[in-house]
């Protein structure tokens, strides 16, 4: 009813936990933006992460949401880091059409030392390693994976590098994470936001992308060949205050209007993301069925096999007698165990 009564020129508001696609035809730019509220707070509070770890995982969730919701097929988008810093692993995966899950692994002693010494910026906590961005369309298909080297690198810079190397699409990204006490609330809650913009011109003469430094293409100065429209987009993104990306009173649509109204921004219906884990008793039992008798025996504690999902913290308990040799599936034997699949 509310939609039917909406007047010409008015628009609705997607609100929290919705990715909002948009485009600015005059600048040959498309993008997506999001504000993450309850979903983020649920994921982070479930593990009670220290604040610096929570901020890193929140950024990973925002990047994963912005990229994962662009999939045009049934599948998964997975972001994973493996680094030598105090936070040595982050994993966030998005399964179409809306399921998000994530977790972080960190060394408590090293993290505490980093915080005490003041070396606790996100890039410092990650350290050196790799960021892998994987697109998985399921069985009988080959995964596509892009790898970006992390060398005390922020997620924003890593995402720009990924698009430059893997897809040669000029891309810019803005991220923000904070704890806020909203009006009427007595507690602080985690919020995050992000905006992804990509230069996607239709005209061939505007699609030229300068070669990467050290490549075998045109060695010309990148600034000399950059398109004016893309330069304007980047200049507009520089005006974003981090608070605007997470403030629910601003919202995605108002921010987009503020940035691009002079050029005519078109906003599309938001895509919801939800805190949903894909673990199940059946999946874990299937994995345990592939364990050898020795592995089963090593997994028994106080007469039971207990498995806790690293993503959602849900616990599963099994009777070891379920996995005696006679009941094991031959097809499952030899499979690589992955309790988080």
GICOR-V106914 format. One record per pair of residues at least 4 apart in sequence whose C-alpha atoms are under 8 Angstrom apart, sorted by the first residue. I is the first residue (numbers start at 1). J is the second residue. If there is no record, write none. Layout:
BEGIN
i=I j=J
i=I j=J
END
This chain:
BEGIN
i=1 j=5
i=2 j=6
i=3 j=12
i=6 j=10
i=6 j=11
i=13 j=251
i=13 j=252
i=13 j=253
i=14 j=18
i=14 j=19
i=14 j=20
i=14 j=251
i=14 j=252
i=14 j=253
i=14 j=269
i=14 j=270
i=15 j=35
i=15 j=248
i=15 j=251
i=15 j=252
i=16 j=34
i=16 j=35
i=16 j=36
i=16 j=37
i=16 j=38
i=16 j=248
i=17 j=34
i=17 j=35
i=17 j=36
i=17 j=37
i=17 j=38
i=17 j=39
i=17 j=272
i=17 j=273
i=17 j=274
i=18 j=34
i=18 j=35
i=18 j=36
i=18 j=270
i=18 j=271
i=18 j=272
i=18 j=273
i=19 j=32
i=19 j=33
i=19 j=34
i=19 j=35
i=19 j=65
i=19 j=66
i=19 j=69
i=19 j=270
i=19 j=271
i=19 j=272
i=19 j=273
i=20 j=32
i=20 j=33
i=20 j=34
i=20 j=252
i=20 j=253
i=20 j=267
i=20 j=268
i=20 j=269
i=20 j=270
i=20 j=271
i=21 j=30
i=21 j=31
i=21 j=32
i=21 j=33
i=21 j=267
i=21 j=268
i=21 j=269
i=21 j=270
i=22 j=30
i=22 j=31
i=22 j=32
i=22 j=265
i=22 j=266
i=22 j=267
i=22 j=268
i=23 j=28
i=23 j=29
i=23 j=30
i=23 j=31
i=23 j=265
i=23 j=266
i=23 j=267
i=24 j=28
i=24 j=29
i=24 j=30
i=24 j=260
i=24 j=263
i=24 j=264
i=24 j=265
i=24 j=266
i=25 j=29
i=25 j=30
i=25 j=263
i=25 j=264
i=25 j=265
i=26 j=263
i=26 j=264
i=27 j=199
i=27 j=229
i=27 j=230
i=27 j=233
i=27 j=263
i=28 j=199
i=28 j=200
i=28 j=201
i=28 j=202
i=28 j=229
i=29 j=197
i=29 j=198
i=29 j=199
i=29 j=200
i=29 j=201
i=29 j=230
i=29 j=233
i=30 j=197
i=30 j=198
i=30 j=199
i=30 j=200
i=31 j=195
i=31 j=196
i=31 j=197
i=31 j=198
i=32 j=66
i=32 j=195
i=32 j=196
i=32 j=197
i=33 j=66
i=33 j=193
i=33 j=194
i=33 j=195
i=33 j=196
i=33 j=252
i=34 j=62
i=34 j=66
i=34 j=193
i=34 j=194
i=34 j=195
i=34 j=245
i=34 j=252
i=35 j=191
i=35 j=192
i=35 j=193
i=35 j=194
i=35 j=245
i=35 j=246
i=35 j=248
i=35 j=251
i=35 j=252
i=36 j=40
i=36 j=62
i=36 j=191
i=36 j=192
i=36 j=193
i=36 j=246
i=37 j=41
i=37 j=189
i=37 j=190
i=37 j=191
i=37 j=192
i=38 j=42
i=38 j=190
i=38 j=191
i=39 j=43
i=39 j=274
i=39 j=275
i=40 j=44
i=40 j=58
i=40 j=190
i=40 j=191
i=40 j=192
i=41 j=45
i=41 j=189
i=41 j=190
i=41 j=191
i=42 j=46
i=42 j=275
i=43 j=47
i=43 j=101
i=43 j=102
i=43 j=275
i=43 j=312
i=44 j=48
i=44 j=49
i=44 j=54
i=44 j=58
i=44 j=190
i=45 j=49
i=46 j=312
i=46 j=313
i=47 j=313
i=49 j=53
i=49 j=54
i=50 j=54
i=51 j=55
i=52 j=56
i=52 j=120
i=52 j=121
i=52 j=122
i=53 j=57
i=53 j=87
i=53 j=104
i=53 j=106
i=54 j=58
i=55 j=59
i=55 j=122
i=55 j=177
i=55 j=178
i=56 j=60
i=56 j=122
i=57 j=61
i=57 j=90
i=57 j=91
i=57 j=92
i=57 j=102
i=57 j=103
i=57 j=104
i=58 j=62
i=58 j=177
i=58 j=192
i=59 j=63
i=59 j=155
i=59 j=175
i=59 j=176
i=59 j=177
i=59 j=192
i=60 j=64
i=60 j=79
i=60 j=90
i=60 j=91
i=60 j=92
i=60 j=155
i=61 j=65
i=61 j=92
i=61 j=100
i=61 j=102
i=62 j=66
i=62 j=175
i=62 j=192
i=62 j=193
i=62 j=194
i=63 j=67
i=63 j=194
i=64 j=68
i=64 j=77
i=64 j=78
i=64 j=79
i=64 j=92
i=64 j=93
i=64 j=94
i=65 j=69
i=65 j=94
i=65 j=100
i=65 j=273
i=66 j=70
i=66 j=194
i=66 j=195
i=66 j=196
i=67 j=71
i=67 j=77
i=68 j=76
i=68 j=77
i=68 j=78
i=68 j=94
i=68 j=95
i=68 j=96
i=69 j=94
i=69 j=96
i=69 j=97
i=69 j=98
i=69 j=271
i=71 j=75
i=71 j=96
i=73 j=96
i=73 j=137
i=74 j=95
i=74 j=96
i=74 j=97
i=74 j=137
i=75 j=95
i=75 j=96
i=75 j=135
i=75 j=136
i=75 j=137
i=75 j=138
i=76 j=93
i=76 j=94
i=76 j=95
i=76 j=96
i=76 j=134
i=76 j=135
i=76 j=136
i=76 j=137
i=76 j=138
i=77 j=93
i=77 j=94
i=77 j=95
i=77 j=133
i=77 j=134
i=77 j=135
i=77 j=136
i=78 j=91
i=78 j=92
i=78 j=93
i=78 j=94
i=78 j=132
i=78 j=133
i=78 j=134
i=78 j=135
i=78 j=136
i=79 j=90
i=79 j=91
i=79 j=92
i=79 j=93
i=79 j=131
i=79 j=132
i=79 j=133
i=79 j=134
i=80 j=89
i=80 j=90
i=80 j=91
i=80 j=92
i=80 j=131
i=80 j=132
i=80 j=133
i=81 j=88
i=81 j=89
i=81 j=90
i=81 j=91
i=81 j=129
i=81 j=130
i=81 j=131
i=81 j=132
i=82 j=88
i=82 j=89
i=82 j=90
i=82 j=129
i=82 j=130
i=82 j=131
i=83 j=87
i=83 j=88
i=83 j=89
i=83 j=126
i=83 j=127
i=83 j=128
i=83 j=129
i=83 j=130
i=83 j=150
i=84 j=88
i=84 j=126
i=84 j=127
i=84 j=128
i=84 j=129
i=85 j=124
i=85 j=125
i=85 j=126
i=85 j=127
i=85 j=128
i=86 j=106
i=86 j=107
i=86 j=108
i=86 j=110
i=86 j=111
i=86 j=114
i=86 j=125
i=86 j=126
i=86 j=127
i=87 j=104
i=87 j=105
i=87 j=106
i=87 j=107
i=87 j=111
i=87 j=125
i=87 j=126
i=88 j=105
i=88 j=106
i=88 j=107
i=88 j=126
i=89 j=104
i=89 j=105
i=89 j=106
i=90 j=102
i=90 j=103
i=90 j=104
i=90 j=105
i=91 j=102
i=91 j=103
i=91 j=104
i=92 j=100
i=92 j=101
i=92 j=102
i=92 j=103
i=93 j=100
i=93 j=101
i=93 j=102
i=94 j=98
i=94 j=99
i=94 j=100
i=94 j=101
i=95 j=99
i=95 j=100
i=97 j=273
i=98 j=271
i=98 j=272
i=98 j=273
i=98 j=274
i=99 j=273
i=99 j=274
i=99 j=275
i=99 j=276
i=99 j=277
i=100 j=273
i=100 j=274
i=100 j=275
i=100 j=276
i=100 j=277
i=101 j=275
i=101 j=276
i=101 j=277
i=101 j=311
i=101 j=312
i=102 j=311
i=103 j=310
i=103 j=311
i=106 j=111
i=107 j=111
i=108 j=112
i=109 j=113
i=110 j=114
i=111 j=115
i=111 j=120
i=111 j=125
i=112 j=116
i=113 j=117
i=114 j=118
i=114 j=119
i=114 j=120
i=114 j=125
i=115 j=119
i=115 j=120
i=119 j=124
i=119 j=125
i=120 j=124
i=120 j=125
i=121 j=125
i=122 j=126
i=122 j=154
i=123 j=127
i=123 j=151
i=123 j=152
i=123 j=153
i=123 j=154
i=123 j=155
i=124 j=152
i=124 j=153
i=126 j=150
i=126 j=152
i=126 j=153
i=127 j=150
i=127 j=151
i=127 j=152
i=127 j=153
i=128 j=149
i=128 j=150
i=128 j=151
i=128 j=152
i=129 j=149
i=129 j=150
i=129 j=151
i=130 j=147
i=130 j=148
i=130 j=149
i=130 j=150
i=131 j=147
i=131 j=148
i=131 j=149
i=131 j=150
i=131 j=158
i=132 j=145
i=132 j=146
i=132 j=147
i=132 j=148
i=133 j=145
i=133 j=146
i=133 j=147
i=134 j=143
i=134 j=144
i=134 j=145
i=134 j=146
i=135 j=143
i=135 j=144
i=135 j=145
i=136 j=141
i=136 j=142
i=136 j=143
i=136 j=144
i=137 j=141
i=137 j=142
i=137 j=143
i=146 j=162
i=146 j=166
i=147 j=162
i=148 j=158
i=148 j=161
i=148 j=162
i=149 j=158
i=150 j=158
i=153 j=157
i=153 j=158
i=154 j=158
i=155 j=159
i=156 j=160
i=156 j=172
i=156 j=173
i=156 j=174
i=156 j=175
i=157 j=161
i=158 j=162
i=159 j=163
i=159 j=173
i=160 j=164
i=160 j=170
i=160 j=171
i=160 j=172
i=160 j=173
i=161 j=165
i=162 j=166
i=162 j=167
i=163 j=167
i=163 j=168
i=163 j=169
i=163 j=170
i=163 j=171
i=164 j=168
i=164 j=169
i=164 j=170
i=164 j=171
i=165 j=212
i=168 j=209
i=169 j=198
i=169 j=199
i=169 j=200
i=169 j=209
i=170 j=198
i=170 j=199
i=170 j=209
i=171 j=196
i=171 j=197
i=171 j=198
i=171 j=199
i=172 j=196
i=172 j=197
i=172 j=198
i=172 j=234
i=173 j=194
i=173 j=195
i=173 j=196
i=173 j=197
i=174 j=194
i=174 j=195
i=174 j=196
i=174 j=237
i=175 j=192
i=175 j=193
i=175 j=194
i=175 j=195
i=175 j=242
i=175 j=245
i=176 j=192
i=176 j=193
i=176 j=194
i=176 j=242
i=176 j=243
i=176 j=245
i=176 j=246
i=177 j=190
i=177 j=191
i=177 j=192
i=177 j=193
i=177 j=246
i=178 j=190
i=178 j=191
i=178 j=192
i=178 j=246
i=179 j=188
i=179 j=189
i=179 j=190
i=179 j=191
i=180 j=188
i=180 j=189
i=180 j=190
i=180 j=191
i=181 j=185
i=181 j=186
i=181 j=187
i=181 j=188
i=181 j=189
i=182 j=188
i=182 j=189
i=191 j=246
i=192 j=245
i=192 j=246
i=193 j=245
i=193 j=246
i=194 j=245
i=195 j=245
i=199 j=230
i=200 j=207
i=201 j=206
i=201 j=207
i=202 j=206
i=202 j=207
i=203 j=207
i=204 j=208
i=206 j=227
i=209 j=226
i=210 j=217
i=210 j=218
i=210 j=219
i=210 j=220
i=210 j=222
i=210 j=225
i=210 j=226
i=211 j=215
i=211 j=216
i=211 j=217
i=211 j=218
i=211 j=219
i=213 j=219
i=215 j=219
i=220 j=224
i=220 j=225
i=221 j=225
i=222 j=226
i=226 j=230
i=226 j=231
i=227 j=231
i=228 j=232
i=229 j=233
i=230 j=234
i=231 j=235
i=232 j=236
i=233 j=237
i=234 j=238
i=235 j=239
i=236 j=240
i=236 j=259
i=236 j=260
i=237 j=259
i=240 j=244
i=240 j=245
i=241 j=245
i=242 j=246
i=243 j=247
i=244 j=250
i=244 j=251
i=244 j=255
i=245 j=250
i=245 j=251
i=245 j=252
i=245 j=255
i=246 j=251
i=247 j=251
i=250 j=254
i=250 j=255
i=251 j=255
i=252 j=256
i=253 j=257
i=253 j=267
i=254 j=258
i=255 j=259
i=256 j=260
i=256 j=261
i=256 j=265
i=257 j=261
i=257 j=265
i=260 j=264
i=260 j=265
i=261 j=265
i=277 j=311
i=277 j=312
i=278 j=341
i=279 j=283
i=279 j=284
i=279 j=309
i=279 j=340
i=279 j=341
i=280 j=284
i=281 j=285
i=281 j=316
i=282 j=286
i=283 j=287
i=284 j=288
i=284 j=339
i=285 j=289
i=286 j=290
i=286 j=332
i=287 j=291
i=287 j=332
i=287 j=335
i=287 j=337
i=287 j=338
i=287 j=339
i=288 j=296
i=288 j=323
i=288 j=337
i=289 j=323
i=289 j=328
i=289 j=329
i=289 j=332
i=289 j=333
i=290 j=328
i=290 j=329
i=290 j=330
i=290 j=332
i=290 j=333
i=290 j=334
i=290 j=335
i=290 j=337
i=291 j=295
i=291 j=296
i=291 j=333
i=291 j=334
i=291 j=337
i=292 j=296
i=292 j=333
i=293 j=297
i=293 j=324
i=293 j=325
i=294 j=298
i=295 j=299
i=296 j=300
i=296 j=320
i=296 j=323
i=297 j=320
i=299 j=305
i=299 j=306
i=300 j=304
i=300 j=305
i=300 j=306
i=300 j=320
i=301 j=305
i=301 j=306
i=303 j=319
i=303 j=320
i=304 j=317
i=304 j=318
i=304 j=319
i=304 j=320
i=305 j=317
i=305 j=318
i=305 j=319
i=305 j=320
i=306 j=315
i=306 j=316
i=306 j=317
i=306 j=318
i=307 j=315
i=307 j=316
i=307 j=317
i=308 j=313
i=308 j=314
i=308 j=315
i=308 j=316
i=309 j=313
i=309 j=314
i=309 j=315
i=309 j=339
i=309 j=340
i=310 j=340
i=311 j=340
i=318 j=322
i=319 j=323
i=320 j=324
i=322 j=327
i=323 j=327
i=323 j=328
i=324 j=328
i=328 j=332
i=328 j=333
i=329 j=333
END
